[in-house]
Amino acid sequence: MTWQPGKETPSTELEVIIAFGKVDSKEIDAQTKLGLIQMASAGYEEVDVDAATKAGVWVGAAPTTKTGNGESVAEVAVLLMLAASRRLNDELAFTHRSAQRPPEKLEVNRALFGKTVCIVGLGGIGDLLIERLRGFGMILTGVDNHPEHAPNGVRGYGHDELKVAAAQADYLVLAIPATKENENMIDGPVLAAMKKNAVLVNVARGSLIDEPALLAAVKSGHLFGAGLDVVKDEPVSDGNPLLMEPRIFVTPHIAGSTDLMLNGTAKFLREVLARYRNGLRSEDIVNEPRKPRVPLRESLAESIVPNNALDRPT
């Protein structure tokens, strides 16, 4: 069955929900046979995980490294870095004759080669982005909860060193999951600490950035520009102030939308559902219901009784 956002549920006897967006407590409570909510994306912040756990419902994520999403998002991160560096909004306006090129350019575009990039979040997407940026000849740094695990050739900083890392970076790229704790983590003080003429790129979630503060930082000339695939209010509206600033290049949350991701996600979901049908737990379950409606084993081995088990003393 299909269940479109905002529509009434097609049934109250659903056993599995494959979710692309919000699943709240009301929808969970209405499903008395529901055993699994499986996200089709890595993010699961729109699912009421607490309500699912209380109801005995498993919640699963679709990690970027297992679906092709990570590779797709990493490519768009590079696109946004280049678009902001080459002032693509202005150049396209000239190409389409909606603007006239000034007689003399007062400012040259920027190249990636030799610049320092700091990736906030050295997880799946962060690591894949690092692989791609090595070929551009960039100096690589990263911010993470475990900076000691930074890949070879990447200087790691802890989250408490975000301002220090930002002050040295020509590009600050956000590739970190959104949580309540990191909402507006890129705020006025962090933006002020960023290197003069730096570029901010976000391929994670819009909630990470204080958008009015970002707009002010670009308009003042402190930042060279920004590249955003995500904003706080999506879908992005025509009246969004971010769209009015030519130094901010915005795409409509399409970083992961590729043939690679669609095929990879379908394959991943088939594998998850096959395991669930056999009573097996996916590696990517994110909660631990105390009394799951559908008990799941870690592996088939847990259900196999040794040949001599009945001969052992009890």
Secondary structure, DSSP 4 states (H G I P E B T S, - for coil): ----TTSPPS-S--SEEEESS-B-HHHHHT-TT--EEEESSS--TTB-HHHHHHHT-EEE---GGGTSHHHHHHHHHHHHHHHHHTTHHHHHHHHTTSSPPPSS-SS----STT-EEEEE--SHHHHHHHHHHHTTT-EEEEE-S-GGGPPTT-EEE-GGGHHHHHHT-SEEEE-----STTTT-B-HHHHHHSPTTEEEEE-S-GGGB-HHHHHHHHHTTSEEEEEES--SSSSPPTT-GGGG-TTEEE--S-TT-SHHHHHHHHHHHHHHHHHHHTTB--TTB----SS-SS--BSSGGGGPPPTTGGGS--
